[in-house]
Amino acid sequence: MTKEIIHTADAPAAIGAYSQAVKAGNTVYLSGQIPLDPATMTVVEGGFAAETHQVFKNLKAVCEAAGGSLDQIVKLNAYLTDLSNFATFNEIMGQYFSQPYPARAAVGVASLPKGVQVEAEAVLFLG
């Protein structure tokens, strides 16, 4: 099996030694997305909700570049710097996904790159 690197200009460029996503067979592993505007590479303004929307927009762009969609995500890991935002994250996630929802973990963390409040990574299945 070979691996294919997925890249799109519609999501933020990698800010480290990683790829936006890697496809292996019918599975695509999406790197963590933080709320960067892909055009400016700056953190979006507007608080936690705005950041969460941008994270899902970035994930959506990478899914589409891989030939899939958000609804084909089978596993999502979310990292929040303040778990009191969990309900907001849940509500916004529901605007981007339809049932059946992917498996998910939500983890409270001390900090994230560029001082953002939320990051999410995913596994996409192109069955």
DSSP file (Angstrom, degrees, kcal/mol; ACC not computed):
  #  RESIDUE AA STRUCTURE BP1 BP2  ACC     N-H-->O    O-->H-N    N-H-->O    O-->H-N    TCO  KAPPA ALPHA  PHI   PSI    X-CA   Y-CA   Z-CA
    1    1 A M              0   0    0      0, 0.0     2,-0.3     0, 0.0    23,-0.0   0.000 360.0 360.0 360.0 137.2    0.0    0.0    0.0
    2    2 A T        -     0   0    0      2,-0.0    23,-0.7    23,-0.0     2,-0.4  -0.711 360.0-129.6-104.5 159.8    1.2    3.5   -0.8
    3    3 A K  E     -A   24   0A   0     -2,-0.3     2,-0.4    21,-0.2    21,-0.2  -0.881  14.4-155.1-110.8 146.1    0.4    6.6    0.9
    4    4 A E  E     -A   23   0A   0     19,-2.7    19,-3.4    -2,-0.4     2,-0.4  -0.967  14.0-133.0-120.1 131.6   -0.8    9.8   -0.8
    5    5 A I  E     -A   22   0A   0     -2,-0.4     2,-0.5    17,-0.2    17,-0.2  -0.716  18.7-150.2 -85.2 130.0   -0.3   13.3    0.7
    6    6 A I  E     +A   21   0A   0     15,-2.6    15,-1.0    -2,-0.4    14,-0.5  -0.861  22.7 167.6-101.8 132.0   -3.4   15.4    0.6
    7    7 A H        +     0   0    0     -2,-0.5     2,-0.3    58,-0.2     6,-0.1  -0.997   8.6 174.6-145.2 140.4   -3.0   19.2    0.3
    8    8 A T    >   -     0   0    0     -2,-0.3     3,-1.0     4,-0.1    54,-0.1  -0.997  32.8-142.5-143.3 144.1   -5.4   22.0   -0.5
    9    9 A A  T 3  S+     0   0    0     -2,-0.3     4,-0.1     1,-0.2    -1,-0.1   0.563  97.9  75.9 -76.8  -8.8   -5.0   25.8   -0.5
   10   10 A D  T 3  S+     0   0    0     51,-0.1    -1,-0.2     2,-0.1    51,-0.2   0.450  96.7  50.1 -83.5  -0.7   -8.6   25.9    0.9
   11   11 A A  S <  S-     0   0    0     -3,-1.0    -3,-0.1    50,-0.1    26,-0.1  -0.918 106.9 -78.7-129.4 159.1   -7.2   24.9    4.3
   12   12 A P        -     0   0    0      0, 0.0    -4,-0.1     0, 0.0     3,-0.1  -0.240  49.5-111.0 -58.8 142.0   -4.3   26.4    6.3
   13   13 A A        -     0   0    0     25,-0.2     6,-0.1     1,-0.1    -4,-0.0  -0.374  46.3 -85.8 -65.8 151.8   -0.9   25.3    5.2
   14   14 A A        -     0   0    0      1,-0.1    -1,-0.1     4,-0.1     6,-0.1  -0.349  32.3-159.2 -59.8 138.0    1.0   23.1    7.7
   15   15 A I  S    S+     0   0    0     -3,-0.1     2,-0.3     2,-0.0    -1,-0.1   0.069  72.8  19.9-107.1  23.2    2.8   25.1   10.3
   16   16 A G  S    S-     0   0    0      2,-0.2     2,-1.8     0, 0.0    -2,-0.1  -0.860 111.6 -49.3-162.9-164.3    5.2   22.3   11.2
   17   17 A A  S    S+     0   0    0     -2,-0.3     2,-0.3     2,-0.0    -2,-0.0  -0.500  99.6  86.8 -86.4  69.1    6.7   19.0   10.0
   18   18 A Y  S    S-     0   0    0     -2,-1.8     2,-0.3    13,-0.0    -2,-0.2  -0.964  70.3-115.3-155.7 166.9    3.4   17.4    8.9
   19   19 A S        -     0   0    0     -2,-0.3    12,-0.2     1,-0.1     3,-0.1  -0.739  28.1-118.4-104.2 156.5    0.9   17.1    6.1
   20   20 A Q  S    S-     0   0    0    -14,-0.5    11,-2.5    -2,-0.3     2,-0.3   0.897  94.5 -17.3 -59.4 -38.8   -2.7   18.3    6.0
   21   21 A A  E     -AB   6  30A   0    -15,-1.0   -15,-2.6     9,-0.2     2,-0.4  -0.981  57.6-144.5-161.7 158.5   -3.7   14.7    5.5
   22   22 A V  E     -AB   5  29A   0      7,-1.8     7,-2.8    -2,-0.3     2,-0.5  -0.997  13.3-151.2-131.5 127.5   -2.4   11.3    4.4
   23   23 A K  E     +AB   4  28A   0    -19,-3.4   -19,-2.7    -2,-0.4     2,-0.4  -0.858  15.5 176.4 -99.5 129.0   -4.4    8.8    2.5
   24   24 A A  E >   -AB   3  27A   0      3,-3.2     3,-1.8    -2,-0.5     2,-0.3  -0.941  66.4 -47.2-131.1 108.8   -3.6    5.1    2.9
   25   25 A G  T 3  S-     0   0    0    -23,-0.7   -21,-0.1    -2,-0.4   -23,-0.0  -0.522 123.0 -22.2  64.9-129.1   -5.9    2.8    1.0
   26   26 A N  T 3  S+     0   0    0     -2,-0.3   100,-3.8    -3,-0.1     2,-0.4   0.276 122.4  90.9 -94.8   9.9   -9.5    4.0    1.6
   27   27 A T  E <   -BC  24 125A   0     -3,-1.8    -3,-3.2    98,-0.2     2,-0.5  -0.898  55.4-165.1-113.1 135.5   -8.6    5.7    4.9
   28   28 A V  E     -BC  23 124A   0     96,-3.2    96,-3.3    -2,-0.4     2,-0.7  -0.978   7.8-154.0-119.8 127.1   -7.5    9.4    5.2
   29   29 A Y  E     -BC  22 123A   0     -7,-2.8    -7,-1.8    -2,-0.5     2,-0.5  -0.894  13.8-155.1-102.4 112.6   -5.9   10.6    8.4
   30   30 A L  E     -BC  21 122A   0     92,-2.8    92,-1.3    -2,-0.7    -9,-0.2  -0.762  12.5-129.8 -92.8 127.1   -6.5   14.4    8.8
   31   31 A S  E     -     0   0A   0    -11,-2.5    89,-0.1    -2,-0.5    91,-0.1  -0.253  44.3 -74.3 -66.0 160.7   -4.0   16.4   10.9
   32   32 A G  E     -     0   0A   0     89,-0.1     2,-0.5    87,-0.1    89,-0.3  -0.319  48.0-150.3 -58.6 134.9   -5.3   18.6   13.6
   33   33 A Q  E     - C   0 120A   0     87,-2.9    87,-1.7    -3,-0.1    22,-0.1  -0.928  10.0-168.0-109.7 131.9   -6.9   21.8   12.3
   34   34 A I        -     0   0    0     -2,-0.5     2,-2.6    85,-0.2    85,-0.2  -0.708  44.5 -85.6-108.7 168.6   -6.9   25.0   14.3
   35   35 A P  S    S+     0   0    0      0, 0.0     9,-2.4     0, 0.0     2,-0.4  -0.283  72.4 144.5 -79.2  60.0   -9.0   28.0   13.5
   36   36 A L  B     -F   43   0B   0     -2,-2.6     7,-0.2     7,-0.2     3,-0.0  -0.799  53.6-124.8 -94.5 138.3   -6.7   29.7   11.0
   37   37 A D     >  -     0   0    0      5,-2.8     4,-3.2    -2,-0.4     5,-0.5  -0.719  20.2-143.7 -73.8 121.9   -8.1   31.5    8.0
   38   38 A P  T  4 S+     0   0    0      0, 0.0   -25,-0.2     0, 0.0    -1,-0.1   0.788  95.6  54.3 -64.1 -25.7   -6.3   29.8    5.1
   39   39 A A  T  4 S+     0   0    0      1,-0.1   -28,-0.0   -29,-0.1   -29,-0.0   0.866 126.3  18.6 -74.8 -35.8   -6.0   33.0    3.1
   40   40 A T  T  4 S-     0   0    0     -3,-0.4    -1,-0.1     2,-0.2     3,-0.1   0.593  89.8-134.6-110.9 -14.9   -4.2   35.0    5.8
   41   41 A M     <  +     0   0    0     -4,-3.2     2,-0.3     1,-0.3    -5,-0.0   0.792  65.1 126.0  59.0  29.8   -2.9   32.2    8.1
   42   42 A T  S    S-     0   0    0     -5,-0.5    -5,-2.8     1,-0.0    -1,-0.3  -0.850  71.0 -96.6-113.7 154.8   -4.2   34.2   11.1
   43   43 A V  B     -F   36   0B   0     -2,-0.3    -7,-0.2    -7,-0.2     8,-0.1  -0.476  44.9-113.6 -67.9 133.7   -6.5   33.0   13.9
   44   44 A V        -     0   0    0     -9,-2.4     3,-0.2    -2,-0.2     2,-0.2  -0.355  29.5-130.0 -66.9 149.9  -10.1   34.0   13.2
   45   45 A E  S    S+     0   0    0      1,-0.2    -1,-0.1     5,-0.1     0, 0.0  -0.626  71.1  77.3 -97.3 159.4  -11.7   36.5   15.6
   46   46 A G  S  > S-     0   0    0     -2,-0.2     4,-0.5     4,-0.1     3,-0.3   0.467  89.8 -94.9 122.3   5.4  -15.0   36.2   17.4
   47   47 A G  H  >  -     0   0    0     -3,-0.2     4,-2.3     1,-0.2     5,-0.2  -0.325  69.7 -31.5  89.8-170.1  -14.4   33.8   20.3
   48   48 A F  H  > S+     0   0    0      1,-0.2     4,-2.6     2,-0.2    -1,-0.2   0.879 132.2  51.6 -59.4 -44.7  -14.8   30.1   20.8
   49   49 A A  H  > S+     0   0    0     -3,-0.3     4,-2.5     1,-0.2    -1,-0.2   0.930 111.6  47.0 -61.0 -46.1  -17.8   29.7   18.4
   50   50 A A  H  X S+     0   0    0     -4,-0.5     4,-2.0     1,-0.2    -1,-0.2   0.893 112.5  50.8 -62.7 -39.4  -16.1   31.4   15.5
   51   51 A E  H  X S+     0   0    0     -4,-2.3     4,-2.2     2,-0.2    -1,-0.2   0.917 109.9  49.7 -63.8 -43.0  -13.0   29.4   16.1
   52   52 A T  H  X S+     0   0    0     -4,-2.6     4,-2.1     1,-0.2    -2,-0.2   0.921 108.7  51.9 -64.6 -44.2  -15.0   26.1   16.1
   53   53 A H  H  X S+     0   0    0     -4,-2.5     4,-2.2     1,-0.2    -1,-0.2   0.917 110.2  49.8 -57.1 -42.9  -16.8   27.0   12.9
   54   54 A Q  H  X S+     0   0    0     -4,-2.0     4,-2.6     1,-0.2    -1,-0.2   0.889 106.6  55.1 -66.2 -38.3  -13.4   27.7   11.2
   55   55 A V  H  X S+     0   0    0     -4,-2.2     4,-2.5     1,-0.2    -1,-0.2   0.939 111.0  44.8 -57.9 -46.7  -12.0   24.4   12.5
   56   56 A F  H  X S+     0   0    0     -4,-2.1     4,-2.5     2,-0.2    -2,-0.2   0.860 111.2  53.1 -69.3 -34.2  -14.9   22.5   10.8
   57   57 A K  H  X S+     0   0    0     -4,-2.2     4,-2.0    -5,-0.2    -1,-0.2   0.909 111.0  47.6 -63.4 -40.6  -14.5   24.6    7.6
   58   58 A N  H  X S+     0   0    0     -4,-2.6     4,-1.9     2,-0.2    -2,-0.2   0.920 112.1  48.4 -67.1 -43.8  -10.9   23.6    7.5
   59   59 A L  H  X S+     0   0    0     -4,-2.5     4,-2.7     1,-0.2    -2,-0.2   0.912 110.2  53.1 -60.9 -41.8  -11.6   20.0    8.1
   60   60 A K  H  X S+     0   0    0     -4,-2.5     4,-2.6     1,-0.2    -2,-0.2   0.909 107.2  51.4 -59.7 -43.8  -14.3   20.1    5.4
   61   61 A A  H  X S+     0   0    0     -4,-2.0     4,-2.0     1,-0.2    -1,-0.2   0.896 111.6  46.6 -62.5 -40.8  -11.8   21.5    2.9
   62   62 A V  H  X S+     0   0    0     -4,-1.9     4,-1.4     2,-0.2    -2,-0.2   0.910 111.1  52.1 -69.5 -41.3   -9.3   18.8    3.6
   63   63 A C  H  <>S+     0   0    0     -4,-2.7     5,-2.9     1,-0.2     3,-0.4   0.937 111.3  47.4 -56.8 -46.9  -12.0   16.1    3.3
   64   64 A E  H ><5S+     0   0    0     -4,-2.6     3,-1.3     1,-0.2    -1,-0.2   0.873 107.5  55.3 -65.3 -37.3  -13.1   17.5    0.0
   65   65 A A  H 3<5S+     0   0    0     -4,-2.0    -1,-0.2     1,-0.3    -2,-0.2   0.803 107.7  51.2 -63.7 -27.9   -9.4   17.6   -1.3
   66   66 A A  T 3<5S-     0   0    0     -4,-1.4    -1,-0.3    -3,-0.4    -2,-0.2   0.484 126.2-103.0 -86.5  -3.8   -9.2   13.9   -0.4
   67   67 A G  T < 5S+     0   0    0     -3,-1.3    -3,-0.2    -4,-0.3     2,-0.2   0.670  89.4  89.7  91.4  18.7  -12.4   13.1   -2.4
   68   68 A G      < -     0   0    0     -5,-2.9     2,-0.3    -6,-0.2    -1,-0.3  -0.471  63.0-124.4-128.1-161.5  -14.7   12.8    0.6
   69   69 A S    >   -     0   0    0     -2,-0.2     3,-1.8    -3,-0.1     4,-0.2  -0.926  35.1 -98.1-145.4 167.3  -17.0   14.8    2.9
   70   70 A L  G >  S+     0   0    0     -2,-0.3     3,-2.0     1,-0.3    27,-0.1   0.851 118.6  64.6 -57.1 -35.1  -17.4   15.4    6.6
   71   71 A D  G 3  S+     0   0    0      1,-0.3    -1,-0.3    25,-0.1    26,-0.1   0.618  94.5  60.6 -68.1 -10.2  -20.1   12.8    6.7
   72   72 A Q  G <  S+     0   0    0     -3,-1.8    53,-2.5    30,-0.0     2,-0.3   0.400  76.2 114.5 -95.2   2.0  -17.5   10.1    5.9
   73   73 A I  E <   -D  124   0A   0     -3,-2.0    51,-0.3    51,-0.2     3,-0.1  -0.585  41.1-178.4 -70.7 129.8  -15.5   10.9    9.0
   74   74 A V  E     +     0   0A   0     49,-2.7    29,-2.2    -2,-0.3     2,-0.3   0.627  67.7  27.6-103.6 -18.5  -15.5    7.9   11.2
   75   75 A K  E     -De 123 103A   0     48,-1.4    48,-2.4    27,-0.2     2,-0.4  -0.984  61.2-175.6-147.8 132.6  -13.5    9.3   14.2
   76   76 A L  E     -De 122 104A   0     27,-2.2    29,-2.0    -2,-0.3     2,-0.5  -0.998   6.5-164.4-129.9 130.7  -13.0   12.8   15.4
   77   77 A N  E     -De 121 105A   0     44,-2.7    44,-2.4    -2,-0.4     2,-0.4  -0.974  11.7-167.6-113.8 125.5  -10.7   13.9   18.2
   78   78 A A  E     -De 120 106A   0     27,-3.0    29,-2.9    -2,-0.5     2,-0.5  -0.905   7.5-160.6-116.1 141.9  -11.4   17.4   19.6
   79   79 A Y  E     -De 119 107A   0     40,-3.0    40,-1.8    -2,-0.4     2,-0.4  -0.987  11.5-177.6-123.8 122.5   -9.1   19.4   21.9
   80   80 A L  E     -De 118 108A   0     27,-2.6    29,-2.4    -2,-0.5    38,-0.2  -0.964  25.9-151.3-123.7 136.2  -10.5   22.2   24.0
   81   81 A T  S    S+     0   0    0     36,-2.0     2,-0.3    -2,-0.4    37,-0.1   0.628  95.7  34.0 -79.5 -12.0   -8.6   24.5   26.3
   82   82 A D    >   -     0   0    0     35,-0.4     3,-2.2     1,-0.1    -1,-0.3  -0.870  67.2-160.3-144.2 107.5  -11.7   25.1   28.4
   83   83 A L  G >  S+     0   0    0     -2,-0.3     3,-1.6     1,-0.3     4,-0.2   0.579  85.7  79.8 -68.2  -7.6  -14.2   22.2   28.7
   84   84 A S  G 3  S+     0   0    0      1,-0.3     3,-0.3     2,-0.1    -1,-0.3   0.658  87.5  61.0 -69.5 -12.1  -16.9   24.6   29.7
   85   85 A N  G <> S+     0   0    0     -3,-2.2     4,-2.5     1,-0.2    -1,-0.3   0.356  74.2 102.2 -89.4   4.3  -17.1   25.2   26.0
   86   86 A F  H <> S+     0   0    0     -3,-1.6     4,-2.7     1,-0.2    -1,-0.2   0.895  77.8  50.7 -57.7 -45.0  -18.0   21.6   25.4
   87   87 A A  H  > S+     0   0    0     -3,-0.3     4,-2.4    -4,-0.2    -1,-0.2   0.895 111.4  48.7 -62.2 -40.4  -21.8   22.2   24.9
   88   88 A T  H  > S+     0   0    0     -4,-0.2     4,-2.5     2,-0.2     5,-0.2   0.920 110.9  50.5 -64.6 -43.7  -21.0   25.0   22.3
   89   89 A F  H  X S+     0   0    0     -4,-2.5     4,-2.8     1,-0.2    -2,-0.2   0.937 111.2  49.2 -58.1 -47.0  -18.6   22.6   20.5
   90   90 A N  H  X S+     0   0    0     -4,-2.7     4,-1.9     1,-0.2    -2,-0.2   0.919 110.9  49.3 -57.9 -47.2  -21.3   19.9   20.4
   91   91 A E  H  X S+     0   0    0     -4,-2.4     4,-0.5     1,-0.2    -1,-0.2   0.918 114.1  44.6 -61.2 -45.6  -23.9   22.3   19.1
   92   92 A I  H >X S+     0   0    0     -4,-2.5     3,-1.4     1,-0.2     4,-0.6   0.893 108.8  56.6 -68.9 -39.2  -21.7   23.6   16.3
   93   93 A M  H >X S+     0   0    0     -4,-2.8     3,-1.6     1,-0.3     4,-1.5   0.896 100.4  60.0 -57.5 -39.3  -20.5   20.1   15.4
   94   94 A G  H 3< S+     0   0    0     -4,-1.9    -1,-0.3     1,-0.3    -2,-0.2   0.700  97.8  59.6 -62.3 -20.2  -24.2   19.2   14.9
   95   95 A Q  H << S+     0   0    0     -3,-1.4    -1,-0.3    -4,-0.5    -2,-0.2   0.661 112.3  38.1 -80.2 -17.0  -24.4   21.9   12.2
   96   96 A Y  H << S+     0   0    0     -3,-1.6     2,-0.3    -4,-0.6    -2,-0.2   0.610 114.8  52.6-108.0 -17.2  -21.6   20.2   10.1
   97   97 A F     <  -     0   0    0     -4,-1.5     2,-0.3   -27,-0.1     4,-0.1  -0.885  61.2-156.4-122.7 151.0  -22.5   16.5   10.6
   98   98 A S        -     0   0    0     -2,-0.3    -3,-0.0     2,-0.2    -2,-0.0  -0.853  44.0 -47.5-119.1 162.3  -25.6   14.4   10.2
   99   99 A Q  S    S+     0   0    0     -2,-0.3     2,-0.1     1,-0.1   -28,-0.0  -0.411 112.8  55.1 -70.3 146.5  -26.5   11.2   11.8
  100  100 A P  S    S-     0   0    0      0, 0.0    -2,-0.2     0, 0.0    -1,-0.1   0.413  88.1-153.9 -77.0 134.9  -25.0    8.7   12.2
  101  101 A Y        -     0   0    0      1,-0.1    -2,-0.1    -4,-0.1     3,-0.1  -0.302  18.5-102.7 -73.0 156.9  -22.3   10.8   13.9
  102  102 A P        -     0   0    0      0, 0.0   -27,-0.2     0, 0.0   -28,-0.1  -0.329  41.4 -92.3 -72.5 161.7  -18.7    9.7   14.0
  103  103 A A  E     -e   75   0A   0    -29,-2.2   -27,-2.2    -2,-0.0     2,-0.3  -0.443  57.9-171.5 -63.7 151.1  -17.0    8.3   17.0
  104  104 A R  E     -e   76   0A   0    -29,-0.2     2,-0.4    -2,-0.1   -27,-0.2  -0.999  28.8-162.1-152.6 150.7  -15.4   11.1   19.0
  105  105 A A  E     -e   77   0A   0    -29,-2.0   -27,-3.0    -2,-0.3     2,-0.5  -0.983   9.4-162.0-126.1 144.2  -13.2   12.1   21.9
  106  106 A A  E     -e   78   0A   0     -2,-0.4     2,-0.4   -29,-0.2   -27,-0.2  -0.990  14.4-172.8-126.7 122.2  -13.2   15.5   23.5
  107  107 A V  E     -e   79   0A   0    -29,-2.9   -27,-2.6    -2,-0.5     2,-0.4  -0.942  21.2-134.4-122.5 132.5  -10.1   16.3   25.6
  108  108 A G  E     -e   80   0A   0     -2,-0.4     2,-0.3   -29,-0.2   -27,-0.2  -0.725  31.3-176.2 -82.0 131.1   -9.3   19.2   27.8
  109  109 A V        -     0   0    0    -29,-2.4     3,-0.1    -2,-0.4   -26,-0.1  -0.890  34.2-126.2-128.7 158.4   -5.8   20.5   27.2
  110  110 A A  S    S-     0   0    0     -2,-0.3     2,-0.3     1,-0.2    -1,-0.1   0.878  86.1 -14.6 -72.4 -38.5   -3.7   23.3   28.8
  111  111 A S        -     0   0    0    -31,-0.1    -1,-0.2    -3,-0.0     6,-0.1  -0.987  55.1-150.3-160.8 163.4   -2.9   25.1   25.6
  112  112 A L    >   -     0   0    0      4,-0.4     3,-1.7    -2,-0.3     4,-0.1  -0.895  45.3 -69.3-134.1 162.9   -2.9   24.8   21.8
  113  113 A P  G >  S+     0   0    0      0, 0.0     3,-1.7     0, 0.0    -1,-0.1  -0.180 117.0   9.5 -54.9 145.0   -0.8   26.3   19.0
  114  114 A K  G 3  S-     0   0    0      1,-0.3   -71,-0.1   -80,-0.1    -3,-0.0   0.634 123.9 -77.5  59.5  18.0   -1.1   30.1   18.5
  115  115 A G  G <  S+     0   0    0     -3,-1.7    -1,-0.3     1,-0.2     0, 0.0   0.678  84.1 157.4  72.4  17.1   -3.2   30.4   21.6
  116  116 A V    <   -     0   0    0     -3,-1.7    -4,-0.4    -4,-0.1    -1,-0.2  -0.235  43.5-137.2 -73.2 166.9   -6.4   29.0   20.0
  117  117 A Q  S    S+     0   0    0      1,-0.2   -36,-2.0   -70,-0.1   -35,-0.4   0.565  78.6  32.5-100.4 -12.0   -9.2   27.5   22.1
  118  118 A V  E     + D   0  80A   0    -38,-0.2     2,-0.3   -37,-0.1   -38,-0.2  -1.000  50.9 173.5-151.0 145.4  -10.0   24.5   19.9
  119  119 A E  E     - D   0  79A   0    -40,-1.8   -40,-3.0    -2,-0.3     2,-0.3  -0.980  10.1-169.3-145.3 148.5   -8.4   22.0   17.5
  120  120 A A  E     -CD  33  78A   0    -87,-1.7   -87,-2.9    -2,-0.3     2,-0.3  -0.998   5.5-174.1-144.0 142.6   -9.8   18.8   15.9
  121  121 A E  E     - D   0  77A   0    -44,-2.4   -44,-2.7    -2,-0.3     2,-0.3  -0.870  14.7-171.6-126.2 161.9   -8.3   15.9   13.9
  122  122 A A  E     -CD  30  76A   0    -92,-1.3   -92,-2.8    -2,-0.3     2,-0.4  -0.961  26.6-131.4-152.1 165.0  -10.1   13.2   12.2
  123  123 A V  E     -CD  29  75A   0    -48,-2.4   -49,-2.7    -2,-0.3   -48,-1.4  -0.997  27.1-161.6-120.7 126.9  -10.1    9.9   10.3
  124  124 A L  E     -CD  28  73A   0    -96,-3.3   -96,-3.2    -2,-0.4     2,-0.5  -0.897   4.7-153.9-111.8 134.6  -12.0    9.8    7.1
  125  125 A F  E     -C   27   0A   0    -53,-2.5     2,-0.7    -2,-0.4   -98,-0.2  -0.947   5.6-167.0-113.4 121.8  -13.1    6.5    5.3
  126  126 A L              0   0    0   -100,-3.8   -99,-0.1    -2,-0.5   -53,-0.0  -0.469 360.0 360.0 -99.7  58.7  -13.6    6.6    1.6
  127  127 A G              0   0    0     -2,-0.7    -1,-0.2   -55,-0.1  -100,-0.1   0.457 360.0 360.0 -71.2 360.0  -15.5    3.3    1.4
